Each structure stands twice: as C-alpha cells, then as structure tokens.
Amino acid sequence: MAVCAALADEELSELDKIMTSRHLAPNEMLVSEGDPLHRTYSLTAGMLRLSIALPDGRRQITGFLLPGDYLGLADEDVHSSTAEAIGSVQLCSFSTREMHALMERYPKLKDRLHSFTRSALREARDNQMILGRLAPVEKLASFLLALSARAAEHKLSANPLSLPMSRTDIADYLGLTIETVSRSFTKLRNTGMIRLPDSQTVELIDMSALEAVAGINVH
C-alpha cells in the first residue's frame, strides 16, 4: 500500500537514499497546521489523526491516516492540518524537493502519488457524507462502515475493527459530544449491530442493519 510499492526492487535503493525513518510516541505531534511543507511522510505503522483549529479555539478532526497512507500531497506550501500520533507510530520521511526529483525520474512513482491524491479526494467526499448524516447514530454507523472499508483496502483487519483513537477523537471527528458518541455506541450494541470486546475494538455483527442505519452501502 505504501509509496514504495510503485518501484521495482532494483529501483528501491534510490528511494532509500532520500528516506529517513521517524518514530512518534503516543500523542506526539508530527506537523502543525500552517507549518512549511518541507517533508512528506509515508505511514508504515500506527495511526495519525488530522485536525484543524476552529475560530473559537476548538479542534475539528478531519481524518485518520492508516499504514500505507501518505501525508503531504497538497499543492500548497504549508501543511493544511495538524498531524498527531495515536499510539506509537512509524513513518518514512522524505524531502519534498528530493521526492519531486525522484518522481520525474520514475513516472510510476508520480502515478502512485496521483492515485493517493484521488484516494484522498474520495475520503474527503466520504467525510462530507458522514458529517451530513442527521442523527448521531447514523453518523457513527457511517464512520464505522467507512473505516472498515478503508481497513480492508489497506490489508488490515476490517472486522473486528481496531479503534485506537479515543471516544473524544471520534466525537471531534463527527461533530458530536463524547456523551453522544458513547450513547450511540451503546445503542448500536444494544440492537445487536455491533459488539464491543473492549474500548479499542468493535465487531460489526450485522452489516446490513448498519448500512440501513447509515443510509449507505459500502459495497
């Protein structure tokens, strides 16, 4: 899933030359909204949360990055959001200047990054769809289904689904209070649509019912 998948084995050494490894501790910030975009990142383990600051000082979480995702696709010269680690995170880091030069040498790499851009646009559309749901339980069901579909695309477990982010993170993503998110989880569990083995795992028991609640079909 990562950017290096675009290159043949004999070409990977060129990517290795410009790559440095980066480790983040839980809740450590990688970049802040508005920081100059000097480096790009490929997530290899863990999860990142992306957020923007609202005018009233609150934060709005705009997305979650999974292993294989790429940070730094924007055309702007600055990062459009703050990126922070959820749990322990491993990344590959690249100079934007050197990455652009490598893209010119290897068109397959440029095509790979363009596919990441298209995926990011699809996720932005999905985010709008989720936030456009009226009832909190609809938003949560949509969120779980969309994250499960993304996990499957990234060759991760789609069911049971890992939820390393906190309930506060989910609330800030869905535009709800943490109490409302907790009640929505309880409602989905009590109706037999999901099971919650622990606070960071959810089993999607009745996909058809979840899709009906969400008003979408992830297939």
Secondary structure, 3 states (H helix, E strand, C coil): CCHHHHCCHHHHHHHHHHEEEEEECCCCEEECCCCECCEEEEEEEEEEEEEEECCCCCEEEEEEECCCCEECCCCCCECCCEEEEEEEEEEEEEEHHHHHHHHHHCHHHHHHHHHHHHHHHHHHHHHHHHHCCCCHHHHHHHHHHHHHHHHHHCCCCCCCEECCCCHHHHHHHHCCCHHHHHHHHHHHHHCCCEEEEECCEEEECCHHHHHHHHCCCCC
